[in-house]
Amino acid sequence: MINIRQRRQQISTALCEPGRRSIRAIGAVLGISKSSVHRHQAAIAQRNQFPESTLWETAAASNGYSVW
């Protein structure tokens, strides 16, 4: 079972990949519900109001390491 940080990273990566995929398709690929994908997508969109927010979605940042 994956934790919430790993799930957020997977969803962020899937959303950044080229081409458009539906929330349902991303959920099916990752093995999670479409409502969970949508919830994470909304949270990522809300965090994107800050210029450095894309760094927060990286593995290094979620592990507590400085990315600067």
N, CA, C and O atoms as a Tinker XYZ file with bonds, in Angstrom:
   272  protein
     1  N      0.845000   -1.176000    0.000000    73     2
     2  CA     0.000000    0.000000    0.000000    64     1     3
     3  C      0.892000    1.242000    0.000000    63     2     4     5
     4  O      1.907000    1.288000    0.694000    81     3
     5  N      0.501000    2.243000   -0.785000    73     3     6
     6  CA     1.305000    3.457000   -0.881000    64     5     7
     7  C      0.761000    4.520000    0.068000    63     6     8     9
     8  O     -0.427000    4.541000    0.390000    81     7
     9  N      1.653000    5.398000    0.506000    73     7    10
    10  CA     1.194000    6.468000    1.386000    64     9    11
    11  C      0.707000    7.658000    0.553000    63    10    12    13
    12  O      0.806000    7.641000   -0.674000    81    11
    13  N      0.195000    8.660000    1.204000    73    11    14
    14  CA    -0.428000    9.778000    0.510000    64    13    15
    15  C      0.578000   10.595000   -0.299000    63    14    16    17
    16  O      0.235000   11.128000   -1.354000    81    15
    17  N      1.814000   10.697000    0.184000    73    15    18
    18  CA     2.834000   11.443000   -0.559000    64    17    19
    19  C      3.188000   10.733000   -1.860000    63    18    20    21
    20  O      3.341000   11.375000   -2.899000    81    19
    21  N      3.316000    9.427000   -1.804000    73    19    22
    22  CA     3.613000    8.669000   -3.008000    64    21    23
    23  C      2.457000    8.763000   -3.999000    63    22    24    25
    24  O      2.672000    8.890000   -5.204000    81    23
    25  N      1.249000    8.701000   -3.492000    73    23    26
    26  CA     0.071000    8.818000   -4.353000    64    25    27
    27  C      0.033000   10.184000   -5.022000    63    26    28    29
    28  O     -0.250000   10.291000   -6.215000    81    27
    29  N      0.322000   11.242000   -4.239000    73    27    30
    30  CA     0.318000   12.599000   -4.782000    64    29    31
    31  C      1.372000   12.737000   -5.875000    63    30    32    33
    32  O      1.124000   13.373000   -6.899000    81    31
    33  N      2.543000   12.145000   -5.664000    73    31    34
    34  CA     3.599000   12.202000   -6.670000    64    33    35
    35  C      3.196000   11.467000   -7.941000    63    34    36    37
    36  O      3.452000   11.945000   -9.046000    81    35
    37  N      2.573000   10.321000   -7.787000    73    35    38
    38  CA     2.138000    9.555000   -8.950000    64    37    39
    39  C      1.090000   10.324000   -9.751000    63    38    40    41
    40  O      1.143000   10.355000  -10.980000    81    39
    41  N      0.149000   10.936000   -9.061000    73    39    42
    42  CA    -0.901000   11.693000   -9.742000    64    41    43
    43  C     -0.304000   12.916000  -10.417000    63    42    44    45
    44  O     -0.652000   13.226000  -11.557000    81    43
    45  N      0.590000   13.614000   -9.729000    73    43    46
    46  CA     1.242000   14.781000  -10.306000    64    45    47
    47  C      2.017000   14.407000  -11.561000    63    46    48    49
    48  O      1.967000   15.119000  -12.564000    81    47
    49  N      2.727000   13.302000  -11.503000    73    47    50
    50  CA     3.487000   12.825000  -12.668000    64    49    51
    51  C      2.553000   12.485000  -13.816000    63    50    52    53
    52  O      2.829000   12.833000  -14.964000    81    51
    53  N      1.463000   11.816000  -13.522000    73    51    54
    54  CA     0.500000   11.441000  -14.561000    64    53    55
    55  C     -0.147000   12.667000  -15.190000    63    54    56    57
    56  O     -0.407000   12.679000  -16.393000    81    55
    57  N     -0.410000   13.694000  -14.395000    73    55    58
    58  CA    -1.023000   14.906000  -14.919000    64    57    59
    59  C     -0.054000   15.712000  -15.776000    63    58    60    61
    60  O     -0.479000   16.439000  -16.674000    81    59
    61  N      1.246000   15.589000  -15.506000    73    59    62
    62  CA     2.260000   16.348000  -16.246000    64    61    63
    63  C      2.704000   15.655000  -17.527000    63    62    64    65
    64  O      3.383000   16.269000  -18.350000    81    63
    65  N      2.341000   14.411000  -17.712000    73    63    66
    66  CA     2.729000   13.693000  -18.919000    64    65    67
    67  C      2.032000   14.302000  -20.127000    63    66    68    69
    68  O      0.907000   14.791000  -20.022000    81    67
    69  N      2.713000   14.269000  -21.289000    73    67    70
    70  CA     2.090000   14.828000  -22.490000    64    69    71
    71  C      0.837000   14.054000  -22.894000    63    70    72    73
    72  O      0.731000   12.849000  -22.665000    81    71
    73  N     -0.091000   14.760000  -23.488000    73    71    74
    74  CA    -1.352000   14.155000  -23.890000    64    73    75
    75  C     -2.386000   14.303000  -22.797000    63    74    76    77
    76  O     -2.050000   14.402000  -21.617000    81    75
    77  N     -3.628000   14.319000  -23.188000    73    75    78
    78  CA    -4.710000   14.468000  -22.214000    64    77    79
    79  C     -5.255000   13.105000  -21.854000    63    78    80    81
    80  O     -5.545000   12.279000  -22.719000    81    79
    81  N     -5.386000   12.892000  -20.565000    73    79    82
    82  CA    -6.000000   11.661000  -20.074000    64    81    83
    83  C     -7.084000   12.063000  -19.090000    63    82    84    85
    84  O     -6.958000   13.052000  -18.369000    81    83
    85  N     -8.118000   11.300000  -19.076000    73    83    86
    86  CA    -9.224000   11.599000  -18.176000    64    85    87
    87  C     -8.859000   11.207000  -16.749000    63    86    88    89
    88  O     -7.925000   10.441000  -16.512000    81    87
    89  N     -9.613000   11.746000  -15.819000    73    87    90
    90  CA    -9.430000   11.410000  -14.412000    64    89    91
    91  C     -9.662000    9.913000  -14.211000    63    90    92    93
    92  O     -8.958000    9.262000  -13.439000    81    91
    93  N    -10.632000    9.394000  -14.898000    73    91    94
    94  CA   -10.938000    7.957000  -14.801000    64    93    95
    95  C     -9.779000    7.113000  -15.319000    63    94    96    97
    96  O     -9.449000    6.085000  -14.727000    81    95
    97  N     -9.157000    7.539000  -16.423000    73    95    98
    98  CA    -8.032000    6.791000  -16.994000    64    97    99
    99  C     -6.824000    6.832000  -16.064000    63    98   100   101
   100  O     -6.149000    5.819000  -15.882000    81    99
   101  N     -6.548000    7.992000  -15.474000    73    99   102
   102  CA    -5.430000    8.103000  -14.534000    64   101   103
   103  C     -5.685000    7.212000  -13.324000    63   102   104   105
   104  O     -4.783000    6.512000  -12.864000    81   103
   105  N     -6.900000    7.236000  -12.812000    73   103   106
   106  CA    -7.255000    6.386000  -11.677000    64   105   107
   107  C     -7.101000    4.911000  -11.990000    63   106   108   109
   108  O     -6.632000    4.135000  -11.157000    81   107
   109  N     -7.500000    4.524000  -13.201000    73   107   110
   110  CA    -7.391000    3.120000  -13.593000    64   109   111
   111  C     -5.925000    2.695000  -13.689000    63   110   112   113
   112  O     -5.576000    1.591000  -13.269000    81   111
   113  N     -5.069000    3.554000  -14.233000    73   111   114
   114  CA    -3.652000    3.233000  -14.369000    64   113   115
   115  C     -3.000000    3.115000  -12.995000    63   114   116   117
   116  O     -2.190000    2.217000  -12.766000    81   115
   117  N     -3.352000    4.020000  -12.079000    73   115   118
   118  CA    -2.735000    4.036000  -10.758000    64   117   119
   119  C     -3.420000    3.092000   -9.769000    63   118   120   121
   120  O     -2.878000    2.811000   -8.700000    81   119
   121  N     -4.593000    2.612000  -10.120000    73   119   122
   122  CA    -5.304000    1.685000   -9.245000    64   121   123
   123  C     -5.995000    2.369000   -8.074000    63   122   124   125
   124  O     -6.127000    1.784000   -6.999000    81   123
   125  N     -6.438000    3.616000   -8.283000    73   123   126
   126  CA    -7.156000    4.358000   -7.245000    64   125   127
   127  C     -8.456000    4.900000   -7.832000    63   126   128   129
   128  O     -8.655000    4.876000   -9.047000    81   127
   129  N     -9.325000    5.383000   -6.972000    73   127   130
   130  CA   -10.622000    5.861000   -7.437000    64   129   131
   131  C    -10.491000    7.199000   -8.151000    63   130   132   133
   132  O     -9.558000    7.965000   -7.910000    81   131
   133  N    -11.458000    7.464000   -9.043000    73   131   134
   134  CA   -11.422000    8.733000   -9.770000    64   133   135
   135  C    -11.674000    9.907000   -8.836000    63   134   136   137
   136  O    -11.186000   11.007000   -9.096000    81   135
   137  N    -12.418000    9.706000   -7.764000    73   135   138
   138  CA   -12.641000   10.795000   -6.816000    64   137   139
   139  C    -11.356000   11.165000   -6.088000    63   138   140   141
   140  O    -11.131000   12.334000   -5.776000    81   139
   141  N    -10.515000   10.177000   -5.818000    73   139   142
   142  CA    -9.225000   10.443000   -5.190000    64   141   143
   143  C     -8.321000   11.218000   -6.145000    63   142   144   145
   144  O     -7.629000   12.146000   -5.725000    81   143
   145  N     -8.321000   10.849000   -7.417000    73   143   146
   146  CA    -7.531000   11.570000   -8.414000    64   145   147
   147  C     -8.015000   13.010000   -8.505000    63   146   148   149
   148  O     -7.206000   13.937000   -8.533000    81   147
   149  N     -9.316000   13.198000   -8.550000    73   147   150
   150  CA    -9.880000   14.545000   -8.644000    64   149   151
   151  C     -9.532000   15.378000   -7.415000    63   150   152   153
   152  O     -9.202000   16.557000   -7.542000    81   151
   153  N     -9.599000   14.791000   -6.248000    73   151   154
   154  CA    -9.270000   15.500000   -5.005000    64   153   155
   155  C     -7.808000   15.951000   -5.006000    63   154   156   157
   156  O     -7.502000   17.082000   -4.629000    81   155
   157  N     -6.906000   15.058000   -5.432000    73   155   158
   158  CA    -5.493000   15.414000   -5.512000    64   157   159
   159  C     -5.250000   16.465000   -6.599000    63   158   160   161
   160  O     -4.434000   17.370000   -6.427000    81   159
   161  N     -5.960000   16.335000   -7.706000    73   159   162
   162  CA    -5.818000   17.308000   -8.792000    64   161   163
   163  C     -6.248000   18.699000   -8.321000    63   162   164   165
   164  O     -5.591000   19.689000   -8.643000    81   163
   165  N     -7.327000   18.781000   -7.573000    73   163   166
   166  CA    -7.784000   20.068000   -7.040000    64   165   167
   167  C     -6.784000   20.638000   -6.038000    63   166   168   169
   168  O     -6.546000   21.846000   -6.023000    81   167
   169  N     -6.202000   19.790000   -5.210000    73   167   170
   170  CA    -5.206000   20.246000   -4.232000    64   169   171
   171  C     -3.949000   20.747000   -4.932000    63   170   172   173
   172  O     -3.371000   21.752000   -4.521000    81   171
   173  N     -3.526000   20.060000   -5.976000    73   171   174
   174  CA    -2.351000   20.489000   -6.738000    64   173   175
   175  C     -2.632000   21.833000   -7.398000    63   174   176   177
   176  O     -1.777000   22.718000   -7.389000    81   175
   177  N     -3.821000   21.991000   -7.969000    73   175   178
   178  CA    -4.182000   23.262000   -8.602000    64   177   179
   179  C     -4.196000   24.403000   -7.587000    63   178   180   181
   180  O     -3.773000   25.516000   -7.900000    81   179
   181  N     -4.669000   24.140000   -6.398000    73   179   182
   182  CA    -4.696000   25.161000   -5.360000    64   181   183
   183  C     -3.278000   25.527000   -4.918000    63   182   184   185
   184  O     -2.992000   26.699000   -4.674000    81   183
   185  N     -2.400000   24.548000   -4.814000    73   183   186
   186  CA    -1.019000   24.823000   -4.422000    64   185   187
   187  C     -0.253000   25.562000   -5.500000    63   186   188   189
   188  O      0.730000   26.236000   -5.194000    81   187
   189  N     -0.669000   25.458000   -6.750000    73   187   190
   190  CA     0.058000   26.073000   -7.858000    64   189   191
   191  C     -0.036000   27.593000   -7.878000    63   190   192   193
   192  O      0.453000   28.220000   -8.818000    81   191
   193  N     -0.639000   28.190000   -6.885000    73   191   194
   194  CA    -0.671000   29.643000   -6.820000    64   193   195
   195  C      0.685000   30.208000   -6.400000    63   194   196   197
   196  O      0.907000   31.414000   -6.507000    81   195
   197  N      1.593000   29.358000   -5.926000    73   195   198
   198  CA     2.927000   29.777000   -5.520000    64   197   199
   199  C      3.930000   29.339000   -6.571000    63   198   200   201
   200  O      3.835000   28.217000   -7.069000    81   199
   201  N      4.897000   30.193000   -6.930000    73   199   202
   202  CA     5.848000   29.846000   -8.007000    64   201   203
   203  C      6.673000   28.593000   -7.718000    63   202   204   205
   204  O      7.001000   27.848000   -8.641000    81   203
   205  N      7.008000   28.353000   -6.465000    73   203   206
   206  CA     7.859000   27.212000   -6.131000    64   205   207
   207  C      7.070000   25.926000   -5.888000    63   206   208   209
   208  O      7.656000   24.912000   -5.511000    81   207
   209  N      5.785000   25.949000   -6.092000    73   207   210
   210  CA     4.946000   24.805000   -5.738000    64   209   211
   211  C      5.247000   23.554000   -6.556000    63   210   212   213
   212  O      5.007000   22.447000   -6.075000    81   211
   213  N      5.761000   23.691000   -7.770000    73   211   214
   214  CA     6.081000   22.489000   -8.549000    64   213   215
   215  C      7.197000   21.692000   -7.886000    63   214   216   217
   216  O      7.281000   20.477000   -8.069000    81   215
   217  N      8.049000   22.357000   -7.120000    73   215   218
   218  CA     9.121000   21.650000   -6.409000    64   217   219
   219  C      8.572000   20.807000   -5.263000    63   218   220   221
   220  O      9.190000   19.816000   -4.875000    81   219
   221  N      7.434000   21.184000   -4.726000    73   219   222
   222  CA     6.848000   20.463000   -3.601000    64   221   223
   223  C      6.385000   19.070000   -4.012000    63   222   224   225
   224  O      6.267000   18.181000   -3.169000    81   223
   225  N      6.127000   18.878000   -5.284000    73   223   226
   226  CA     5.613000   17.602000   -5.773000    64   225   227
   227  C      6.723000   16.595000   -6.057000    63   226   228   229
   228  O      6.436000   15.456000   -6.424000    81   227
   229  N      7.981000   16.990000   -5.894000    73   227   230
   230  CA     9.086000   16.075000   -6.194000    64   229   231
   231  C      9.332000   15.115000   -5.038000    63   230   232   233
   232  O      8.909000   15.359000   -3.908000    81   231
   233  N     10.019000   14.028000   -5.339000    73   231   234
   234  CA    10.332000   13.031000   -4.312000    64   233   235
   235  C     11.269000   13.604000   -3.258000    63   234   236   237
   236  O     11.128000   13.304000   -2.072000    81   235
   237  N     12.230000   14.430000   -3.683000    73   235   238
   238  CA    13.186000   14.998000   -2.730000    64   237   239
   239  C     12.486000   15.907000   -1.728000    63   238   240   241
   240  O     12.798000   15.871000   -0.537000    81   239
   241  N     11.556000   16.709000   -2.190000    73   239   242
   242  CA    10.852000   17.629000   -1.291000    64   241   243
   243  C      9.958000   16.879000   -0.313000    63   242   244   245
   244  O      9.850000   17.265000    0.850000    81   243
   245  N      9.327000   15.830000   -0.767000    73   243   246
   246  CA     8.435000   15.098000    0.130000    64   245   247
   247  C      9.201000   14.293000    1.177000    63   246   248   249
   248  O      8.643000   13.933000    2.214000    81   247
   249  N     10.480000   14.009000    0.908000    73   247   250
   250  CA    11.300000   13.308000    1.874000    64   249   251
   251  C     11.958000   14.251000    2.874000    63   250   252   253
   252  O     12.679000   13.809000    3.769000    81   251
   253  N     11.712000   15.537000    2.723000    73   251   254
   254  CA    12.240000   16.511000    3.666000    64   253   255
   255  C     13.578000   17.093000    3.277000    63   254   256   257
   256  O     14.181000   17.823000    4.063000    81   255
   257  N     14.057000   16.791000    2.085000    73   255   258
   258  CA    15.332000   17.329000    1.637000    64   257   259
   259  C     15.107000   18.668000    0.970000    63   258   260   261
   260  O     14.067000   18.889000    0.348000    81   259
   261  N     16.055000   19.548000    1.091000    73   259   262
   262  CA    15.990000   20.845000    0.431000    64   261   263
   263  C     16.258000   20.633000   -1.065000    63   262   264   265
   264  O     17.184000   19.914000   -1.439000    81   263
   265  N     15.452000   21.257000   -1.902000    73   263   266
   266  CA    15.625000   21.128000   -3.339000    64   265   267
   267  C     16.380000   22.329000   -3.902000    63   266   268   269
   268  O     16.551000   22.444000   -5.116000    81   267
   269  N     16.827000   23.214000   -3.029000    73   267   270
   270  CA    17.593000   24.371000   -3.496000    64   269   271
   271  C     19.029000   24.125000   -3.339000    63   270   272
   272  O     19.843000   24.985000   -3.678000    81   271
